Amino acid sequence: MITIYLDKQVFSHLFNAREEKYSLLRDKILSHKDEFIFFYSNAHLFDLQDDKTDIKYAEMEFMQSIVDGNRLIYEFPRQEVMKQSPREAFETVGKVGDFSWLDNFDVSQLTDEQLNAINNIVDISIKDLKGELDFNWLTNRIPISANELQVDVPIFKSLMNFIAYNFYENKNAYKQVRDNTIARYNPKEIKANGEDVFNEQLSSSPLGLSFIETIKATLAQTGLSSSDSAIVYYMSYMLLDLFGVNKEARKKVKFQNMQADCCHSFFGSYCDCIVSDDEGLRLKSKTLYKLFNFGTMVYSIDEFIERFDEAINNNKKSGRKYFDEIFNDYIARQILRTEITPEHTLTYLNTSNKFFGYFNCMIERKSDNETVIILHKNNDLNQPMLVREIEIIVNRMVKVFNDMGANFTLFDEAVELPQLKADNWNRILVLNDADICLTKFKETPMLCLWIKLKQPII
């Protein structure tokens, strides 16, 4: 693992260190943080807003000592990373459930998509409040498509204030909405239980739609964009709870807390792993990561302590050990699929190791006159790759190769960043049995290791 997302609760445990395991973990993180990248997001700031004391500022300073200003933000169409300390960001982020923006609501500043979303959400909400919303509205209703606001601004503001009160101040309103939704649309209480089969099972419910079909229909009916990954994820996370597929315990569920948890889960999907002490957040994250085929691992604190120790030890392996792992998986030859092109045969092989603590995918590229093993990391190509991430891997491999007798230099950002931006960067090592090249795919945020074999090994 390289990129790690700890939720706010974990940071609080590390900050307070009331148990020995948290004190030990804190010391390990701080002493090994140069080998990893830790992130925070707006979700941490939303959670800190609940603290009415000045302790939150000390907690932000502690958080900064770990995250080093690595703030995950969302800029359509992808997540990005900006450098800003939690304390600086805290002063700029709006409060969850704050509807004061209604005071300066200006229709002329809205896009057509925003106008359609408002028109549809208002229409659906009013019909629901009047008891006029058809049972099959998700499939039968014709969404409003207009380039102007179809409701009076005072009515819209009143509705938003009504929603604000019932979902953020009235602690029982959301619970009642969820009870009614489950009773109508998921009476058999089909659950995810960490598996993705619930997606198809849900189509046997009265609504007759799978979970993914329900997400798509809800987005279409509300006029929200299905191309916006943040909106799709938010909708999916909330529907998991609303339909009872993967719901919070009734006694403790709060709409505002679920929004912050959803934000943690969404930004955590950027990273190699997300760590949380909240079982509901972990279960929903596991469900959606599997459903959307994200490679992010979800850990409790105790699970992370074990995995973090493994990662630290993995980073200490010798070059011979790493190459033994590579060639053992290569020789085992558990074929996932094969693609044939005019120039090459590409064979995708299963791996049982994370090579150099990073690469977890293996491709054999074979032609008439050469065989190349390509290692890469299975990640979402819509996400950016940090220069810091490349620096960590380069320096890790420099140490490994130099221990084998090479003479590599550590990552030099001043020299190598322009090369990376120009898609003209690589590190090459010539060995007796193979030529090795660490590079980045052109125009693709993916680091890969090429091993060109000088003679067959199987």
C-alpha positions in Angstrom: 0.0 0.0 0.0 1.1 3.6 -0.7 -2.0 5.8 -0.4 -4.0 5.6 2.9 -7.2 7.2 4.1 -7.9 7.3 7.8 -11.3 8.6 8.8 -11.7 11.3 11.4 -12.5 8.8 14.2 -9.2 7.0 13.6 -7.3 10.3 13.7 -9.0 11.1 17.0 -7.9 7.7 18.4 -4.3 8.4 17.3 -4.5 12.0 18.7 -5.7 11.0 22.1 -3.8 7.7 22.3 -5.8 6.4 25.2 -4.9 2.8 24.4 -1.4 1.4 23.9 -2.3 0.1 20.4 -3.1 3.7 19.2 0.1 5.0 20.7 2.1 2.3 19.0 0.4 2.9 15.7 0.8 6.6 15.9 4.6 6.2 16.4 4.8 3.8 13.5 2.9 6.1 11.2 5.0 9.1 12.1 8.3 7.2 11.8 7.4 5.6 8.5 5.2 8.3 6.9 7.9 9.0 4.2 7.0 5.5 2.8 3.3 6.3 2.5 0.9 9.0 1.6 -1.9 9.9 4.0 -4.9 12.0 3.0 -7.8 14.0 4.5 -10.9 15.4 2.9 -13.9 17.7 3.6 -15.5 14.8 5.5 -12.9 15.3 8.2 -13.7 18.9 8.4 -17.4 18.2 8.6 -16.8 15.9 11.5 -14.7 18.5 13.3 -17.5 21.1 13.0 -19.3 19.1 15.7 -16.6 19.9 18.2 -17.5 23.2 19.9 -14.2 23.4 21.8 -10.7 24.5 20.8 -9.5 20.9 21.0 -10.4 20.5 17.3 -7.6 23.0 16.3 -5.0 20.9 18.2 -6.4 17.8 16.4 -6.1 19.5 13.0 -2.4 20.3 13.8 -1.9 16.6 14.6 -3.7 15.6 11.5 -1.4 17.8 9.5 1.7 16.1 11.0 0.5 12.9 9.2 -1.2 14.1 6.0 1.3 16.8 5.2 -1.4 18.9 3.6 -2.6 16.2 1.2 -6.2 17.2 0.8 -8.5 15.2 -1.5 -11.0 17.3 -3.4 -13.5 16.6 -6.2 -13.3 18.6 -9.4 -15.6 17.2 -12.0 -15.0 14.6 -13.4 -12.4 13.3 -11.0 -10.8 13.5 -7.6 -7.8 15.7 -7.3 -5.2 16.5 -4.6 -4.3 19.9 -3.4 -1.8 21.1 -0.8 -3.5 22.7 2.1 -3.4 22.1 5.8 -6.6 21.0 7.6 -6.6 24.2 9.7 -6.5 26.4 6.6 -9.2 24.3 4.8 -11.4 24.4 7.9 -11.8 28.1 7.6 -13.2 27.8 4.1 -15.5 24.8 4.1 -19.2 25.3 4.5 -21.2 23.6 7.3 -23.2 20.4 6.6 -26.9 21.2 6.7 -26.3 25.0 6.3 -29.0 26.4 4.0 -28.0 30.0 4.4 -27.2 30.1 0.7 -30.9 30.4 0.1 -30.8 34.0 1.3 -28.7 34.8 -1.9 -30.4 32.3 -4.2 -30.0 33.7 -7.8 -31.9 31.7 -10.5 -29.9 33.5 -13.2 -26.7 31.8 -12.1 -28.1 28.3 -12.5 -27.2 26.0 -15.4 -29.9 24.1 -17.4 -28.9 20.9 -15.6 -29.3 22.6 -12.2 -32.7 24.0 -13.2 -33.9 20.6 -14.3 -32.7 19.0 -11.1 -34.5 21.6 -9.0 -37.7 21.3 -11.1 -37.7 17.5 -10.7 -36.8 17.3 -7.1 -39.4 19.9 -6.1 -42.1 18.2 -8.2 -41.3 14.8 -6.7 -41.1 16.1 -3.2 -44.4 18.0 -3.4 -46.2 15.0 -4.9 -44.8 12.8 -2.2 -45.9 15.2 0.6 -49.4 15.2 -0.9 -49.5 11.4 -1.2 -49.8 11.8 -5.0 -46.5 10.0 -6.0 -47.2 6.9 -8.0 -45.7 3.7 -6.7 -43.9 3.1 -10.0 -42.8 6.7 -10.4 -39.2 5.7 -10.9 -40.2 3.9 -14.1 -43.4 5.6 -15.2 -43.0 9.3 -14.4 -41.8 11.6 -17.3 -39.0 13.8 -15.9 -39.3 17.5 -16.4 -37.0 19.0 -19.0 -37.1 22.8 -19.1 -34.5 25.6 -19.2 -36.3 27.7 -16.7 -37.5 27.3 -13.1 -40.9 25.8 -13.0 -41.6 26.7 -9.4 -41.8 30.1 -7.6 -38.6 30.9 -5.7 -40.4 31.5 -2.4 -42.0 28.0 -2.7 -38.6 26.5 -3.5 -37.0 28.2 -0.5 -39.8 27.1 1.8 -39.4 23.5 0.6 -35.6 23.6 1.2 -36.1 25.0 4.7 -38.7 22.2 5.4 -36.2 19.6 4.2 -33.4 21.2 6.3 -35.6 21.0 9.4 -36.8 17.5 8.9 -33.5 15.9 7.9 -31.1 17.9 10.1 -33.1 18.9 13.2 -35.9 16.5 13.5 -34.1 13.3 14.4 -37.0 10.9 13.5 -38.0 12.2 10.1 -35.4 10.3 8.1 -36.0 7.1 10.1 -39.7 7.3 9.1 -38.9 7.9 5.5 -36.5 4.9 5.5 -39.1 2.7 7.2 -41.7 3.6 4.6 -39.3 3.1 1.7 -38.2 -0.4 2.9 -41.9 -1.4 3.5 -42.9 -0.3 0.0 -39.9 -1.2 -2.1 -37.9 -3.8 -0.2 -40.4 -5.7 2.0 -38.3 -8.9 1.9 -35.4 -6.8 3.3 -32.9 -8.0 0.7 -29.4 -7.2 2.1 -25.9 -6.8 0.6 -23.9 -8.7 3.3 -20.7 -7.7 1.6 -21.7 -9.4 -1.7 -22.8 -8.0 -5.0 -25.6 -10.6 -5.7 -28.0 -8.2 -4.0 -27.9 -6.1 -7.1 -29.8 -8.7 -9.1 -31.9 -10.0 -6.1 -33.4 -6.6 -5.7 -35.1 -6.9 -9.0 -37.4 -9.4 -7.4 -38.7 -6.7 -5.1 -42.0 -4.9 -6.0 -40.2 -2.2 -7.8 -38.7 -4.7 -10.3 -35.4 -2.9 -10.6 -31.9 -4.1 -9.7 -29.9 -1.8 -7.5 -27.9 -0.3 -10.4 -31.1 0.1 -12.3 -32.6 1.9 -9.3 -29.6 4.3 -9.2 -29.9 5.1 -12.9 -33.7 5.6 -12.6 -33.3 7.9 -9.6 -30.7 10.0 -11.3 -32.8 10.3 -14.4 -36.0 11.2 -12.5 -34.2 13.9 -10.4 -32.4 15.3 -13.4 -29.0 14.7 -11.8 -26.0 13.8 -13.9 -25.1 10.1 -14.3 -21.6 11.2 -15.6 -20.7 12.9 -12.3 -19.1 10.2 -10.2 -19.6 12.1 -6.9 -23.3 12.4 -7.5 -23.6 8.7 -8.5 -21.6 7.6 -5.5 -23.7 9.8 -3.1 -26.9 8.5 -4.5 -25.7 4.9 -4.3 -24.5 5.3 -0.7 -27.8 6.8 0.4 -29.9 4.3 -1.4 -28.1 1.5 0.3 -29.4 2.8 3.6 -32.8 4.1 2.4 -33.7 0.7 0.8 -32.4 -1.2 3.9 -29.9 -3.1 1.7 -27.1 -2.0 4.0 -28.6 0.2 6.7 -27.4 1.9 9.8 -28.9 0.8 13.2 -32.2 2.7 13.7 -31.3 4.0 17.1 -28.2 5.8 15.9 -28.8 6.7 12.3 -28.6 10.4 11.6 -28.9 11.9 8.1 -26.1 14.4 8.7 -23.7 11.8 9.9 -24.5 9.6 6.9 -23.6 12.4 4.6 -20.1 12.8 6.2 -19.6 9.0 6.1 -20.6 8.9 2.5 -18.0 11.6 1.9 -15.3 9.6 3.7 -16.2 6.5 1.7 -16.1 8.4 -1.6 -12.7 10.0 -1.0 -11.4 6.8 0.5 -12.1 5.1 -2.9 -9.1 7.1 -4.3 -6.7 5.3 -2.0 -5.2 1.8 -1.6 -7.1 1.5 1.6 -9.6 3.3 3.9 -9.5 2.7 7.7 -12.6 3.3 9.9 -13.8 2.3 13.3 -17.4 2.7 12.0 -18.9 -0.6 11.0 -21.7 0.9 8.9 -19.2 3.0 6.9 -17.0 -0.1 6.4 -19.9 -2.3 5.2 -21.3 0.3 2.8 -17.8 1.0 1.4 -17.1 -2.7 0.9 -20.5 -3.1 -0.9 -20.0 -0.2 -3.2 -16.3 -0.8 -3.9 -17.2 -4.3 -5.0 -20.2 -3.2 -7.0 -18.2 -0.5 -8.8 -15.0 -2.7 -9.1 -12.8 -0.4 -7.0 -9.6 -1.9 -5.7 -9.6 -0.1 -2.4 -9.3 -2.3 0.7 -11.5 -1.5 3.7 -10.0 -2.1 7.2 -11.0 -1.7 10.8 -8.3 -0.2 13.0 -7.1 -3.6 14.2 -7.0 -5.0 10.7 -5.0 -1.9 9.6 -2.5 -2.3 12.4 -1.7 -5.8 11.1 -1.7 -4.7 7.4 0.5 -1.7 8.1 3.1 -3.9 9.8 3.0 -6.2 6.8 3.5 -3.2 4.5 6.4 -1.8 6.5 8.1 -5.3 6.5 7.3 -5.7 2.7 9.2 -2.5 2.0 12.3 -4.0 3.6 12.6 -7.0 1.3 15.7 -7.6 -0.8 15.7 -7.4 -4.5 16.2 -11.1 -4.8 13.0 -11.7 -2.7 11.0 -9.3 -4.8 12.2 -11.0 -8.1 11.5 -14.4 -6.6 7.9 -13.3 -6.0 7.6 -12.0 -9.5 8.9 -15.1 -11.2 7.0 -17.5 -8.9 3.8 -15.9 -10.0 4.9 -15.8 -13.6 5.8 -19.5 -13.5 2.6 -20.5 -11.7 0.9 -19.0 -14.8 -2.7 -18.7 -13.6 -4.2 -17.2 -16.7 -7.0 -14.7 -16.3 -7.5 -13.9 -20.0 -5.6 -13.6 -23.3 -5.7 -11.0 -26.0 -4.1 -11.4 -29.4 -3.0 -8.4 -31.5 -1.2 -8.3 -34.9 2.1 -7.6 -33.0 1.7 -9.3 -29.7 0.0 -11.9 -27.5 -1.0 -10.4 -24.2 -1.6 -12.9 -21.4 -3.0 -11.5 -18.1 -1.8 -13.5 -15.1 -3.2 -13.8 -11.6 -0.8 -12.5 -8.9 -0.5 -13.6 -5.2 1.9 -10.8 -4.2 2.1 -7.0 -4.3 5.5 -6.6 -5.9 7.7 -3.9 -4.4 4.7 -3.2 -2.1 2.9 -1.6 -5.1 2.3 -3.6 -8.3 -0.4 -6.2 -8.2 -1.1 -6.9 -11.9 1.0 -8.9 -14.3 0.8 -9.1 -18.1 3.0 -11.2 -20.3 3.6 -9.5 -23.7 5.0 -12.0 -26.2 6.1 -11.6 -29.8 8.2 -13.7 -32.1 11.5 -12.3 -30.8 10.9 -11.1 -27.3 9.0 -11.7 -24.0 8.2 -8.9 -21.7 6.6 -9.1 -18.2 4.7 -5.9 -17.5 3.7 -5.1 -13.9 1.3 -2.4 -13.0 -1.1 -1.3 -10.3 -4.8 -2.0 -10.7 -6.3 1.4 -10.3 -9.0 3.7 -11.5 -7.5 5.5 -14.6 -9.7 8.5 -13.9 -7.7 9.3 -10.8 -4.5 11.3 -11.0 -1.1 10.0 -10.0 0.8 12.1 -7.5 4.5 12.9 -8.2 5.0 11.9 -4.5 3.6 8.5 -5.3 6.1 8.0 -8.1 8.9 9.4 -5.9 8.2 6.8 -3.2 8.3 3.9 -5.6 11.4 5.2 -7.4 13.3 5.6 -4.1 12.1 2.2 -2.9 13.4 0.5 -6.1 16.6 2.6 -6.1 17.5 1.1 -2.7 16.6 -2.4 -3.9 18.7 -2.1 -7.1 21.6 -0.4 -5.4 21.7 -3.2 -2.8 22.2 -5.5 -5.8 25.2 -3.5 -7.1 23.5 -0.8 -9.3 24.2 2.9 -9.0 20.8 4.6 -9.2 20.2 8.1 -7.9 17.2 9.0 -5.8 14.2 10.8 -7.4 15.1 14.3 -8.4 11.8 16.3 -8.8 13.5 19.3 -10.5 14.9 17.0 -13.3 12.2 14.3 -13.5 8.9 16.3 -13.1 9.4 18.0 -16.6 10.0 14.6 -18.1 6.9 13.2 -16.5 4.8 16.1 -17.8 6.2 15.6 -21.2 5.5 11.8 -21.0 9.2 11.2 -21.6 10.3 9.6 -18.3 11.8 6.3 -17.4 14.4 4.5 -15.2 16.3 1.7 -16.9 18.5 -1.0 -15.4 20.4 -3.6 -17.4 20.9 -7.0 -15.6 22.4 -10.3 -16.8 19.0 -12.0 -17.3 16.8 -9.0 -18.1 16.5 -5.4 -19.0 14.3 -3.5 -16.5 12.4 -0.2 -17.2 10.3 1.7 -14.7 8.1 4.1 -16.6 4.7 5.7 -16.9 2.2 4.8 -19.7 1.9 7.8 -22.1 -1.1 10.0 -21.3 -2.2 7.5 -18.7 -1.8 7.9 -14.9 -0.3 4.4 -14.5 3.2 3.5 -13.3 4.5 0.2 -14.7 7.6 -1.9 -14.5 8.8 -3.6 -17.7 11.0 -6.7 -17.4 12.4 -7.8 -20.8 13.6 -11.3 -20.5 16.9 -12.1 -22.3 16.1 -15.8 -22.3 12.9 -17.9 -21.5 12.5 -18.9 -17.9 9.6 -21.4 -18.4 
